[in-house]
Amino acid sequence: MLTAHHSNDLDCLADLLAAHCRAEPLPALTPEIMVVPSIPTARWLSIAMADRIGISANTHFVLPAAYTWALIRRVLPDVPERSPLSADALFWRIAGLLQNIPADDAFDAVRFYLQGRDAKRRFELARELADAFERYATYRPNWLARWMEGADVQLGPHEAWQAKLFQLLVAAMPELPHVHPSERFFATLRRDRDARHRLPARLFLFGITALPPLYLEFFHRLGDFIPVTLFLPNPCREYWGQIARARTVGRVALESPDQTEYFDIGNRLFGSLAEHGRTFFNAIVEREQSASEAFVEPDPTFLLGRLQRDILDMVEPSDQADAFVLADADRSITIDVCHGAMREADVLHDRLLGLFASDPSLRCEDILVLTPDLEQYGTAIEA
């Protein structure tokens, strides 16, 4: 069974998870499996569970892709240790093919790109292609299936050489199955009752805001055999499955006026940021067999709280009858304009020192630092 708990507050979701574990504890030697989107989330959740239960032990925090493959291998021991289409598995194969590019006109663009370059350029391209093929296998497996059949998907001028390169990879990997092993995994579970004993007692998914369709469908189907519970961050208590950017709605109004009724702008800021999450949200709503909501009312006396309340209710600030006056001491949202990554790190460091000095109760696990490119900012932060 697939159960989903929605909340706009991570602490509230952690409370629900802790209450679930207290109400239905597993045997002492049975590990609790929690699927999380990242290692920092796992660290935060481990501390949160220890605070609420008193201890966090025998809990395995796993990432969706790695755990999916590991669970398949537990039921199907003949499956390779790692996916043959993982980026790490493809990298050296692609690097070898790029070293001896076939004499095919489709590879002219690749030859021109690598002409006169050293091995570093070839390895960089191999890494980019390995990552791309792994994403194709996860998000667009139908593309790879078409390429394996010798057909194209009409993706543009760079499709031909990618398709031929993938065909060469498939030819070099006779062990590559034509369908994902998850199909054989579920067929085995339906046929063999003993195989079901290799599954975990239950599965929790915490803090996930996006999941490739392949893995979402896997966990959904897994819910037919074990309890699968999702604890989902959801910033809005209204249905936002049709929310879209204002410019998207405007374009639809020009091209297909009769289709505008299927879209909603709601809160413009939320609409501009929610398009990626909307697909995941709709997929969850379609698949959840049981759902609960635990939304927390933000404090509207601060700018951040006011913004969160508008998104929670999916309304525009102009729709509110009570006018908001920003207090001089309100620092709930600040914007610092810096001239480079090093200066950004300096300002961040000063802000953190100021926060710790002004609030003795603040802990490291209460702070989250987001960056669009960790490699670029990592060295600056370390310095």
Phi and psi in degrees as a GROMACS rama.xvg file:
@    title "Ramachandran Plot"
@    xaxis  label "Phi"
@    yaxis  label "Psi"
@TYPE xy
-104.094  116.216  LEU-2
-116.403  138.758  THR-3
-126.118  133.552  ALA-4
-113.43  125.641  HIS-5
-108.092  136.739  HIS-6
-158.592  152.59  SER-7
-93.1831  10.1231  ASN-8
-134.001  119.793  ASP-9
-63.479  -37.1896  LEU-10
-61.7435  -37.8658  ASP-11
-64.4488  -42.0164  CYS-12
-63.6627  -38.8606  LEU-13
-64.4469  -37.147  ALA-14
-61.3206  -43.8102  ASP-15
-64.2892  -41.1198  LEU-16
-64.5591  -44.9076  LEU-17
-63.3645  -40.6111  ALA-18
-62.9961  -38.5461  ALA-19
-63.6728  -44.5913  HIS-20
-67.3472  -35.7374  CYS-21
-70.3676  -39.1638  ARG-22
-72.1176  -34.1946  ALA-23
-131.388  71.0255  GLU-24
-68.7549  144.171  PRO-25
-82.6305  160.848  LEU-26
-53.6805  151.756  PRO-27
-55.8739  -36.6498  ALA-28
-94.4438  3.39213  LEU-29
-92.9917  119.43  THR-30
-72.6568  147.661  PRO-31
-91.1611  129.873  GLU-32
-105.856  122.875  ILE-33
-126.192  118.47  MET-34
-89.7312  124.223  VAL-35
-127.163  159.011  VAL-36
-78.9043  -18.3599  PRO-37
-159.667  163.968  SER-38
-64.984  -42.5753  ILE-39
-58.7536  -36.5795  PRO-40
-63.514  -40.1657  THR-41
-62.1482  -42.5598  ALA-42
-63.745  -44.7618  ARG-43
-63.648  -43.5579  TRP-44
-67.5175  -36.3413  LEU-45
-60.9731  -44.3725  SER-46
-66.6664  -41.1571  ILE-47
-62.6472  -40.2263  ALA-48
-69.086  -38.3242  MET-49
-64.1648  -38.9098  ALA-50
-63.2915  -36.5396  ASP-51
-88.3783  -35.1209  ARG-52
-101.187  -24.7993  ILE-53
108.634  -21.3755  GLY-54
-159.411  147.373  ILE-55
-125.995  98.1966  SER-56
-136.972  154.454  ALA-57
53.7111  38.9258  ASN-58
-115.946  125.115  THR-59
-101.866  117.135  HIS-60
-96.3064  122.878  PHE-61
-130.816  156.85  VAL-62
-93.4465  149.798  LEU-63
-56.1974  -50.5815  PRO-64
-65.4629  -47.6721  ALA-65
-63.6586  -41.3767  ALA-66
-71.058  -37.4972  TYR-67
-57.1129  -47.5349  THR-68
-67.089  -39.9837  TRP-69
-64.4601  -38.5719  ALA-70
-68.7354  -37.6763  LEU-71
-62.0805  -41.9725  ILE-72
-66.3126  -29.5394  ARG-73
-66.0679  -34.4655  ARG-74
-89.5066  -33.422  VAL-75
-119.937  87.247  LEU-76
-61.4479  -20.0989  PRO-77
-79.6476  -7.79742  ASP-78
-70.8319  138.09  VAL-79
-59.6058  159.292  PRO-80
-60.4734  -33.9278  GLU-81
-134.939  157.839  ARG-82
-62.0359  131.571  SER-83
-66.3921  -13.2756  PRO-84
-103.765  15.501  LEU-85
-73.5308  154.188  SER-86
-59.0508  -40.7487  ALA-87
-65.1094  -37.1902  ASP-88
-72.1168  -31.8474  ALA-89
-83.8956  -23.9679  LEU-90
-54.8461  -54.631  PHE-91
-70.208  -31.7128  TRP-92
-64.0606  -44.5206  ARG-93
-66.7844  -41.0804  ILE-94
-59.647  -39.0478  ALA-95
-66.7616  -40.1311  GLY-96
-66.9267  -36.6718  LEU-97
-70.4546  -22.5867  LEU-98
-72.0463  -28.7573  GLN-99
-129.932  74.5808  ASN-100
-67.9395  129.492  ILE-101
-60.5939  151.668  PRO-102
-80.2924  73.8202  ALA-103
-129.19  134.91  ASP-104
-58.9442  -25.8267  ASP-105
-63.1991  -24.5469  ALA-106
-94.8762  12.9099  PHE-107
-58.8064  -41.3261  ASP-108
-64.9479  -36.9786  ALA-109
-69.1765  -43.2166  VAL-110
-61.7252  -42.2105  ARG-111
-64.4002  -38.612  PHE-112
-66.3488  -36.1824  TYR-113
-94.9056  -5.74664  LEU-114
-61.8658  126.672  GLN-115
72.1522  9.8053  GLY-116
-99.0188  162.685  ARG-117
-87.1512  -178.638  ASP-118
-64.3955  -25.919  ALA-119
-59.5028  -43.4289  LYS-120
-62.8554  -39.2062  ARG-121
-65.8566  -42.3721  ARG-122
-67.7701  -36.6176  PHE-123
-63.7678  -43.1037  GLU-124
-65.6758  -39.9258  LEU-125
-61.6541  -39.5175  ALA-126
-65.6035  -44.5179  ARG-127
-62.1499  -42.2644  GLU-128
-68.7758  -38.9497  LEU-129
-61.5404  -44.315  ALA-130
-63.2771  -40.4229  ASP-131
-64.9195  -45.5416  ALA-132
-64.8178  -35.0229  PHE-133
-64.5055  -41.3567  GLU-134
-65.7089  -39.5251  ARG-135
-59.3941  -44.1408  TYR-136
-63.6561  -29.9498  ALA-137
-85.4516  -46.8248  THR-138
-100.796  -27.2696  TYR-139
-133.12  57.5448  ARG-140
-62.7194  -23.5677  PRO-141
-66.7826  -30.3038  ASN-142
-62.8293  -47.9578  TRP-143
-64.0775  -37.932  LEU-144
-62.9939  -41.4742  ALA-145
-64.978  -41.0262  ARG-146
-64.6033  -38.2127  TRP-147
-64.6757  -26.815  MET-148
-84.5584  -5.49661  GLU-149
87.4514  9.30764  GLY-150
-99.0803  167.905  ALA-151
-115.605  170.265  ASP-152
-117.568  7.11724  VAL-153
60.4736  52.2828  GLN-154
-95.5396  -9.27844  LEU-155
125.237  -173.686  GLY-156
-66.1964  -21.4871  PRO-157
-95.7022  6.87015  HIS-158
-74.714  -39.1341  GLU-159
-57.5347  -49.9167  ALA-160
-72.0844  -31.8712  TRP-161
-65.5528  -42.0039  GLN-162
-62.6632  -44.5139  ALA-163
-66.9892  -36.5402  LYS-164
-64.6619  -40.5956  LEU-165
-66.8486  -36.8868  PHE-166
-62.6771  -38.506  GLN-167
-65.1108  -38.1645  LEU-168
-63.6995  -44.0654  LEU-169
-62.2405  -41.1768  VAL-170
-63.1101  -29.8691  ALA-171
-86.2107  -4.89867  ALA-172
-126.418  76.992  MET-173
-63.1461  -18.2459  PRO-174
-80.5761  -5.2982  GLU-175
-70.4608  120.132  LEU-176
-72.5486  150.498  PRO-177
-79.1714  -17.4333  HIS-178
-128.608  154.257  VAL-179
-62.7352  139.107  HIS-180
-62.9704  -9.38517  PRO-181
-62.329  -30.902  SER-182
-63.8333  -44.9104  GLU-183
-69.002  -32.4149  ARG-184
-58.9533  -51.0768  PHE-185
-73.1092  -32.2233  PHE-186
-63.4404  -38.7053  ALA-187
-66.3156  -41.4504  THR-188
-64.0166  -38.2563  LEU-189
-69.2072  -33.3763  ARG-190
-87.8232  -36.7614  ARG-191
-115.335  108.101  ASP-192
-66.4698  -31.4131  ARG-193
-65.3899  -32.0103  ASP-194
-64.1538  -27.1173  ALA-195
-67.8336  -22.4648  ARG-196
-69.7961  -12.9833  HIS-197
-85.3012  -5.81442  ARG-198
-81.7212  156.697  LEU-199
-68.3887  161.694  PRO-200
-63.3918  -36.4497  ALA-201
-162.564  170.693  ARG-202
-141.019  132.802  LEU-203
-113.226  136.357  PHE-204
-115.484  120.294  LEU-205
-123.365  131.91  PHE-206
73.8249  14.7076  GLY-207
-87.4946  125.854  ILE-208
-111.223  -6.17671  THR-209
-156.631  141.21  ALA-210
-150.159  132.587  LEU-211
-57.0874  144.743  PRO-212
-52.5031  -34.7937  PRO-213
-59.0932  -45.9144  LEU-214
-78.8515  -35.4287  TYR-215
-62.1197  -43.3904  LEU-216
-65.8331  -35.1268  GLU-217
-61.6196  -49.5456  PHE-218
-67.8529  -32.6863  PHE-219
-63.3859  -46.9898  HIS-220
-69.4258  -31.684  ARG-221
-63.4721  -28.2692  LEU-222
-62.8427  -13.2473  GLY-223
-74.9944  -14.3824  ASP-224
-116.461  -31.6971  PHE-225
-139.283  158.577  ILE-226
-67.9608  126.611  PRO-227
-120.106  120.096  VAL-228
-120.166  129.332  THR-229
-107.058  133.485  LEU-230
-113.271  102.004  PHE-231
-109.531  123.788  LEU-232
-66.4339  126.456  PRO-233
-140.156  110.112  ASN-234
-75.7494  -7.89251  PRO-235
-134.376  130.118  CYS-236
-86.904  -7.89308  ARG-237
-86.9909  163.169  GLU-238
-73.9699  119.363  TYR-239
-119.74  27.1255  TRP-240
-70.1585  -14.8368  GLY-241
-114.031  10.4968  GLN-242
-69.4239  145.778  ILE-243
-151.616  163.908  ALA-244
-65.7622  151.462  ARG-245
-60.1348  -39.0261  ALA-246
-69.71  -29.9928  ARG-247
-66.7583  -44.7878  THR-248
-63.1722  -39.1503  VAL-249
-62.9974  -41.4845  GLY-250
-65.5405  -41.5217  ARG-251
-63.3597  -37.9721  VAL-252
-62.0582  -32.9958  ALA-253
-78.8031  -40.106  LEU-254
-84.9153  -40.9002  GLU-255
-142.197  80.1375  SER-256
-55.1088  -31.0373  PRO-257
-73.4814  -9.38946  ASP-258
-94.841  -8.13034  GLN-259
-64.3133  -25.4409  THR-260
-67.6371  -13.8315  GLU-261
-89.0149  0.230956  TYR-262
-121.308  154.382  PHE-263
-138.309  134.428  ASP-264
-84.2708  -43.8009  ILE-265
59.1245  -124.929  GLY-266
-84.8616  123.052  ASN-267
-63.0406  -40.3219  ARG-268
-64.0072  -45.9317  LEU-269
-62.5649  -41.7577  PHE-270
-62.8744  -33.3498  GLY-271
-74.5805  -21.1998  SER-272
-106.293  -11.7615  LEU-273
-100.442  2.56765  ALA-274
-63.2271  -39.6063  GLU-275
-68.5485  -45.2402  HIS-276
-69.5398  -22.6574  GLY-277
-61.2866  -40.9054  ARG-278
-61.6586  -44.2445  THR-279
-65.9083  -42.3552  PHE-280
-60.0439  -45.8441  PHE-281
-62.6423  -39.7959  ASN-282
-64.3531  -37.6006  ALA-283
-66.5534  -46.1813  ILE-284
-58.9344  -37.3437  VAL-285
-69.7891  -29.7123  GLU-286
-103.203  -23.6531  ARG-287
-64.1264  132.214  GLU-288
-96.1768  -18.8592  GLN-289
-149.629  139.195  SER-290
-143.573  149.947  ALA-291
-140.211  157.669  SER-292
-125.235  140.446  GLU-293
-142.216  68.1724  ALA-294
-84.6555  144.444  PHE-295
-111.272  133.528  VAL-296
-74.888  119.711  GLU-297
-69.249  159.073  PRO-298
-79.1469  110.224  ASP-299
-81.0096  3.43241  PRO-300
-80.589  -11.9577  THR-301
-111.487  155.113  PHE-302
-59.6039  -44.8871  LEU-303
-62.2779  -44.4316  LEU-304
-62.7098  -38.3397  GLY-305
-64.3238  -43.0177  ARG-306
-62.1731  -44.1442  LEU-307
-64.5249  -36.9651  GLN-308
-67.2693  -40.264  ARG-309
-61.8456  -41.0162  ASP-310
-70.0484  -38.7274  ILE-311
-58.5758  -41.1752  LEU-312
-94.3033  -1.92442  ASP-313
53.699  53.88  MET-314
-128.208  158.14  VAL-315
-82.8647  147.691  GLU-316
-56.2439  -32.9967  PRO-317
-68.351  -17.1091  SER-318
-80.888  -9.12494  ASP-319
-83.7127  134.64  GLN-320
-71.8776  -34.1698  ALA-321
-88.8235  121.225  ASP-322
-72.4389  142.382  ALA-323
-100.404  130.106  PHE-324
-114.113  121.407  VAL-325
-74.9041  123.951  LEU-326
-75.4636  150.261  ALA-327
-61.7817  -32.9581  ASP-328
-89.1817  2.13588  ALA-329
-74.3369  111.589  ASP-330
-120.596  27.5966  ARG-331
-67.5965  -27.3625  SER-332
-133.349  123.348  ILE-333
-132.69  150.591  THR-334
-125.929  121.313  ILE-335
-109.685  122.85  ASP-336
-93.7037  116.227  VAL-337
-121.36  156.478  CYS-338
-91.9581  -0.236313  HIS-339
-178.93  173.085  GLY-340
-62.7776  -40.1339  ALA-341
-64.4609  -40.7772  MET-342
-67.7228  -36.1142  ARG-343
-60.4737  -42.5679  GLU-344
-64.8723  -38.6851  ALA-345
-60.9812  -46.9154  ASP-346
-64.8021  -42.1871  VAL-347
-58.9991  -44.6842  LEU-348
-59.6331  -45.5371  HIS-349
-64.3632  -40.9679  ASP-350
-63.7114  -41.9956  ARG-351
-65.2569  -43.4152  LEU-352
-60.2366  -40.2498  LEU-353
-65.3498  -40.1806  GLY-354
-65.0056  -44.6928  LEU-355
-65.2484  -34.8977  PHE-356
-71.7523  -34.1894  ALA-357
-86.6346  -18.4341  SER-358
-134.409  94.6122  ASP-359
-62.9239  -21.268  PRO-360
-81.2639  -9.33445  SER-361
-69.1871  134.424  LEU-362
-117.985  160.195  ARG-363
-59.4604  -37.7884  CYS-364
-71.0197  -6.72813  GLU-365
-87.0405  -3.95585  ASP-366
-115.034  133.593  ILE-367
-124.695  126.775  LEU-368
-110.379  121.253  VAL-369
-107.939  141.779  LEU-370
-144.148  141.461  THR-371
-73.9596  -19.6922  PRO-372
-146.775  99.327  ASP-373
-65.8613  -34.7419  LEU-374
-63.9565  -39.2069  GLU-375
-69.711  -42.423  GLN-376
-93.2211  -14.6761  TYR-377
-59.6112  -46.6983  GLY-378
-66.5013  -37.0497  THR-379
-65.7043  -40.6968  ALA-380
-68.2073  -40.5962  ILE-381
-63.5499  -36.3988  GLU-382
